[in-house]
Amino acid sequence: MIGASIPIAGTRDRLRAKLCTADEAVALIGSGRTVACGGFVGAGHPEALSAALEQRFLREHAPTDLTLVYAAGQGDGAHRGLNHLAHPQLVRRVIGGHWGLAPKLGAMAIAGACEAYNLPQGVVCQLLRDIAAGRPGCITHIGLGTFVDPLHGGGRINARTTEPIVERIELGGRTWLWYHAFPVHVGLIRAAAADPLGNLIMDDEAMVGDVLAIAQAAHNCGGIVLAQVGRLLEAPADPHLVRVPGILVDRVVLADATDHAITFAEQTNASYHHAAPPGGIPRPAALPLDERRIIAARACDELTPGAIANIGIGIPEGIACIACERGLLDDVTLTLESGPIGGVPAGGLSFGASAFPHAIVDQPAQFDFYDGGGLDFAALGAAQIDRNGDVNVSRFGDRLAGVGGFINITQTAKRLVFCGTFTAGGLAVEVSGGHLRIASEGRTRKFVERVDQVSFSAARARELGQAVMYVTERAVFRLGAQGLEVVEVAPGIDLQTQVLDLLPFPVVVHAQKAMPAHVFAS
């Protein structure tokens, strides 16, 4: 009869056969396997599974020689996330997007204790999708001219890493990068809940991430998919809500709440998966009038009505607060590479989530949009800037931060604003009467003759016709035909002694223009 409820035979048996403990799930991982892990900082990371894998290794000295693959950085800068897997015998090779929040893993890479690659976050999650589809890899323009280009190292982090997994090819009269496919044997993923069919939904997660790409890749390579969930549903889920179908899931682990926090900073936050209340988005606390606010306020000036924007971690996070203060969120749309569209991006260890988003798409789809030129504006951090206008955010001597989605975003957004203090390590400023005073100069010069690693290629940006600015607390620069040009100076700052004399290279100076007065107002 049409419309009648038809019971699905054996539905509860399907989930019951898959339910197990985290220890039982990771016992299925054999040595020498390639393990793909999902998550973004702490959002969506299967903490119960990664912790259980570490404990198994410490007890049994097994498995060994794993290859770890992940797109977004997953960690808290200390012990959680992928820091659990930072054991030389446990992991033989790592292919990762961002490394900074997993310093134990990064230390292994720098020391040559494992083979290690740093590839763009968007490329890795798209590569997983290509592996699932049986394609030879990911062919893209992303990475040309940067340190992941084979002409500049191919993303290899240490001398132990010798296999070239990125190749330059010519197609249709253009140069592309071919990121090689490889088998994926284990998928470690997380979801909000599993239904009686083993289907996974993400209704109270902060993001979707790359769970489907990981699950399909592992399944189609003949591997296994281990899923951590926060709850079990009594009835089959609405099919439209299913993000990973149960046919792809081999084991389901019901995690404790402590291992299933919405981010590594917050146990729960309903704003990350709900629309804004009828009264609109609540105004965030005002930022203190310091160098970070000055930079964020000046960068926010570059947002234009109707713009679709990406806001990076660190100082650029403040742009979301300023935009909310100025009532701009009805006119611009802020997005994150993890998948949220609209709302107010969160910061710190909740980065990757957005409060009151309009929509949340999966991570590979978000990067499809970015890579194709969908972003009108992007504001990102800058740790080193050189005479060419190149930017480094990924590696500084023995410190490995990783590039994350930085390359995807900076090579495709129409307008770029790099945000960073002029110096670092002890910089202190004071604002009085709309004038800036440098109370204490930083010990570290962020403008250098040549960056340690090219995360952003100025030459490539000129080829693409991108508009590029560099905003500091005391001066604003733009990318010109030959390099950096000074276009604005903060009131109270002496251009010669406090800007030009501190640069290790000459720059073009246009008629001196003051940074806008409102930037220095509380």
BANUNU-549256 format. One record per residue (C-alpha): x, y negated, z negated. Coordinates in steps of 0.001 Angstrom, whole numbers, padded with zeros to 6 digits, always signed. Example, Ala and Ser with C-alpha at 12.3 -4.5 7.8 and 13.67 -1.06 7.14 Angstrom:
+012300+004500-007800 +013670+001060-007140 
//
This chain:
+000000+000000+000000 +001381-003377+000952 +002577-005342-002065 +002625-002317-004393 +005595-001828-006684 +007572+001189-005524 +009965+002688-008109 +013498+003307-006888 +014458+006851-007798 +017513+007159-009960 +018246+003451-010248 +019192+003684-013910 +021383+006671-013219 +023376+004582-010723 +024437+002042-013342 +024766+004620-016129 +027292+006550-014061 +029386+003408-013649 +029339+002082-017214 +032571+002533-019162 +034943+000761-021513 +037677-001566-020294 +040278+001051-021293 +038497+003735-019266 +038269+001421-016268 +041943+000445-016136 +042952+004102-016631 +041883+004531-012987 +044644+002216-011733 +047572+004197-010393 +051187+003158-010048 +052245+001411-006868 +048728+000096-006208 +047839-003378-004926 +045513-005137-007373 +043477-008204-006387 +042162-010245-009316 +039440-012905-009270 +039012-016071-011308 +039870-019773-011416 +041837-020918-014490 +039527-019166-016989 +036228-019317-015127 +035384-015985-013563 +038526-014257-014814 +037948-010657-016047 +039798-011171-019332 +038699-007843-020843 +040140-005945-017879 +043440-007827-017615 +043998-007503-021378 +043161-003794-021298 +045590-003236-018422 +048372-004843-020438 +047574-002724-023502 +047580+000449-021420 +051009-000425-020031 +052393-001141-023505 +051056+002194-024791 +051799+004455-021836 +054395+002561-019760 +051942+003037-016899 +050925+002050-014349 +054105+000664-012823 +055176-001158-009651 +051869-002891-009011 +051420-005612-006410 +049299-008403-007876 +047302-010627-005521 +045266-013652-006571 +044110-016880-004964 +043499-019409-007745 +045597-019811-010882 +044286-017732-013786 +045573-018443-017270 +045648-020758-020254 +049322-021663-020089 +050058-019189-022902 +048740-015631-023259 +045413-015188-021486 +044609-014506-017868 +047409-013225-015666 +049914-013767-018472 +048765-010326-019635 +050396-008780-016573 +053805-010440-016942 +055852-007290-017503 +058622-006489-014991 +057964-002750-014830 +054209-003258-014606 +054347-005679-011658 +056771-005283-008751 +055367-007956-006425 +053137-011001-006878 +051326-012904-004114 +049675-015882-005759 +048253-019321-005135 +048852-021257-008364 +051374-020184-011021 +051450-023000-013559 +048886-021570-015994 +050611-018189-016048 +054108-019297-017151 +055143-015792-018194 +054495-014597-014658 +056247-017654-013249 +059322-017010-015412 +059512-013496-013980 +059399-014893-010451 +062088-017505-011087 +064343-014917-012767 +063962-012511-009846 +062288-009902-012059 +059712-009304-009317 +059186-010084-005671 +057155-013264-005508 +055313-015344-002926 +053471-018632-003293 +050785-018992-000615 +047939-021521-000300 +044931-020640-002424 +042487-020955+000448 +044601-018729+002656 +044767-015967+000024 +040994-015806-000520 +040368-015910+003228 +043049-013268+003763 +041174-010963+001372 +038082-011453+003521 +040111-010677+006657 +041486-007527+005030 +037923-006437+004276 +037034-006941+007949 +039986-004895+009182 +041615-007850+010895 +045403-008145+011203 +045495-011012+008731 +044604-014680+008419 +045544-016889+011371 +045357-020557+010458 +046985-023963+010816 +047230-024298+007040 +050825-024443+005817 +052591-025701+008935 +055478-027979+008014 +055453-026995+004329 +057497-024510+002299 +055131-021673+003316 +056027-022179+006982 +058591-019502+007985 +060818-022340+009188 +061058-023452+005540 +061067-020195+003585 +057744-018515+004265 +056500-018999+000710 +059162-016746-000800 +060117-017747-004337 +063363-015877-004988 +066219-014049-003261 +064773-010671-004181 +061779-011410-001977 +062872-010514+001538 +059858-009217+003461 +058409-011886+005787 +054626-011876+005314 +054011-015171+007147 +054787-015497+010841 +054655-018342+013363 +052695-017453+016496 +051476-019249+019625 +047814-019011+020612 +046052-021150+023191 +049009-023473+023509 +049085-024213+019754 +051279-023068+016901 +049608-021139+014077 +050646-019280+010970 +049778-015589+010728 +049522-014355+007150 +049840-010579+007375 +047159-008232+006052 +047964-005419+003594 +045876-002724+001847 +044052-003649-001361 +043589-000676-003686 +041986-002204-006790 +039637-005147-007266 +039298-006733-010713 +036267-009013-010743 +033785-010558-013139 +030102-011391-012968 +027391-012638-015303 +025365-009434-015223 +024818-006060-013600 +021364-004715-012742 +020276-001054-012762 +021529-000644-009196 +024976-001873-010161 +024397-005140-008302 +026267-008129-009716 +024802-011592-010188 +026515-014851-011199 +023604-016864-012570 +025326-018185-015700 +028898-018297-014428 +030619-021587-013606 +031585-020380-010133 +031254-017544-007639 +034866-017427-006535 +036084-014667-004249 +034337-011692-005885 +032707-010448-002680 +035886-010722-000613 +037846-008799-003271 +035179-006110-003617 +034799-005612+000126 +038557-005520+000676 +039161-002909-002022 +036210-000771-000959 +037063-000852+002745 +040693+000038+002002 +039505+003141+000167 +040158+001643-003253 +038121+000956-006381 +036266-002069-007744 +036217-002660-011501 +033706-005269-012656 +033409-006998-016027 +029971-008373-016915 +028464-010268-019828 +025101-008516-019912 +023003-005719-018384 +019649-006351-016724 +016574-004214-017374 +015222-004496-013829 +016719-004878-010356 +017796-008454-009662 +016233-010734-007081 +018128-009708-003927 +018854-013364-003149 +020808-013640-006410 +023056-010627-005790 +026640-011719-005077 +028216-008246-004993 +026008-005268-004045 +026241-002204-006249 +027431-000028-003370 +030818-001765-003695 +031170-001412-007482 +032811+001684-008984 +032931+000819-012683 +031078-001730-014848 +032446-002910-018195 +030172-004744-020623 +032573-007224-022209 +032462-008796-025648 +031505-012466-025684 +035040-013432-026734 +036369-011972-023467 +033582-013496-021402 +033677-017224-022200 +032470-019443-019371 +035963-021025-019221 +039118-020751-021305 +038106-024011-023028 +034417-023372-023746 +032378-020348-024786 +029240-021613-023068 +028164-024714-021157 +024778-024681-019474 +025590-027802-017456 +027964-025750-015296 +025125-023688-013835 +022119-026011-014071 +020899-029034-012137 +021028-032476-013708 +018255-033359-016194 +015422-035687-015095 +017221-038698-016566 +020278-038065-014386 +023834-037090-015229 +024829-038237-018724 +027594-040816-018697 +030913-039383-019908 +033016-040961-022639 +035020-043933-021373 +038671-043322-020594 +041184-045337-022657 +042773-048239-020813 +046136-046612-020164 +048194-045660-017133 +045930-042694-016318 +042799-044834-016257 +044519-047517-014167 +045512-044958-011544 +042110-043244-011523 +040290-046572-011243 +042413-047740-008305 +042061-044390-006547 +038301-044506-007072 +038228-047765-005081 +039006-045697-001982 +035772-043694-002276 +033285-044909+000314 +029494-044378+000368 +028523-041033+001842 +031976-039512+001331 +032437-035829+000575 +035457-035641-001709 +037751-033250-003533 +039228-034256-006879 +042359-032483-008124 +043540-031511-011584 +045490-033866-013845 +045319-037638-013398 +042807-037370-010497 +040316-035797-012926 +039695-039310-014246 +038228-040368-010891 +035093-038347-011658 +034626-040272-014909 +035198-043631-013218 +032812-042731-010390 +030160-041826-012956 +030742-045101-014842 +030343-047052-011609 +027155-045198-010653 +028748-043819-007501 +027599-040228-007825 +024390-040977-005890 +026525-042241-002998 +029443-039772-002950 +029659-036013-003395 +032500-034575-005454 +033499-030996-004720 +035964-028452-006085 +037837-025757-004185 +036375-023133-006524 +032953-023717-004940 +030888-026360-006847 +029403-029122-004697 +028166-032285-006411 +028048-033069-010107 +031002-034077-012269 +034133-031876-012103 +035404-030702-015484 +039025-031038-016547 +041672-029198-018519 +041104-025468-019001 +037555-025929-017684 +038866-027164-014330 +037043-025291-011579 +033632-025972-013123 +031372-028955-012454 +028682-030327-014722 +025258-030373-013036 +026388-029299-009543 +024028-029536-006586 +025185-026164-005278 +027845-023518-005872 +029205-021659-002855 +031817-018917-002800 +035480-019896-002663 +036315-018608+000851 +033334-020519+002255 +034422-023692+000467 +037847-023421+002077 +036258-022788+005478 +034593-026166+005052 +037795-027826+003860 +040048-026268+006512 +037742-027364+009300 +037968-031024+008279 +034837-031353+006142 +036457-033532+003483 +036330-037287+003941 +038486-037995+000900 +040808-036154-001470 +042693-037343-004532 +045457-035128-005858 +048462-035323-008140 +052045-035982-007109 +055058-034832-009114 +057740-035877-006600 +057561-038285-003644 +060462-038918-001281 +061540-041467+001331 +059632-039630+004077 +056411-039667+002096 +056591-035907+001472 +055106-034716-001821 +056073-031857-004112 +053674-030365-006651 +054769-026748-006536 +058337-026206-007754 +060928-028206-009661 +064194-026367-010233 +063394-023532-012630 +059783-024601-013134 +057209-022960-010893 +053817-024642-010767 +052566-023184-007526 +050656-024921-004778 +047079-023729-005363 +044635-025304-002908 +046833-028387-002474 +048026-027521+001050 +044559-026654+002347 +043173-029929+001023 +046002-032295+001929 +046339-030977+005485 +042656-031434+006304 +041078-034362+004389 +040652-037492+006473 +041817-039841+003684 +044354-038855+001016 +045245-040553-002237 +048143-039138-004255 +047912-040106-007917 +050814-040210-010349 +052726-042413-012738 +055762-044219-011350 +058025-042519-013896 +057383-039748-016425 +058668-038545-019765 +058191-041374-022230 +056376-043920-020070 +054212-046245-022178 +052217-049219-020892 +050160-052017-022390 +047394-054030-020777 +046587-057522-021996 +044654-060268-020279 +044504-058255-017068 +048297-057917-016920 +050346-054742-017152 +053457-054475-019292 +055857-051534-019277 +056463-051003-022996 +058726-048012-022419 +060083-046749-019110 +059875-043029-018363 +063056-040976-018281 +062160-039018-015132 +062093-040649-011713 +059216-039286-009655 +060344-041057-006478 +063360-039113-005186 +065584-039108-002120 +064324-035649-001126 +061641-033535-002782 +062683-030126-004124 +059964-028467-002074 +057615-029799+000610 +054051-029177-000555 +052737-032032+001613 +054371-032871+004918 +054158-036545+005837 +055245-035752+009402 +052320-033371+009759 +049955-036013+008349 +051124-038527+010950 +050500-035965+013699 +046971-035456+012407 +046296-039174+011969 +045489-038985+008261 +045309-042137+006119 +047609-041602+003120 +048076-043694-000036 +050194-043209-003166 +048746-044852-006278 +050793-045486-009425 +050058-047637-012454 +052313-050471-011214 +052230-050322-007421 +050328-048869-004492 +052105-047457-001436 +050875-046206+001903 +052387-043886+004482 +053682-045895+007413 +055351-044969+010662 +058803-044675+009071 +058000-043834+005457 +056600-045557+002383 +055323-049115+002411 +054455-051187-000684 +051010-052744-000280 +050005-053756-003839 +051710-054590-007123 +050099-054728-010568 +049696-058152-012198 +052547-058644-014659 +054939-056326-012793 +058093-057696-011168 +058308-056131-007737 +062089-056240-007537 +063201-055045-010973 +060322-052773-011920 +059591-051181-008548 +062207-051636-005818 +065280-051315-008061 +063941-048048-009433 +063477-046478-006007 +066379-044404-004614 +065545-045460-001058 +064422-048621+000724 +060750-049203+001509 +058875-051641+003700 +057374-054468+001642 +054304-056215+002973 +053130-059606+001757 +052811-059080-001977 +049192-058345-002893 +047938-057786-006428 +046186-054592-007416 +042485-055397-008064 +041782-057104-011383 +038962-054726-012339 +041471-051856-012493 +043022-053484-015571 +039729-054200-017344 +038267-051903-019989 
//
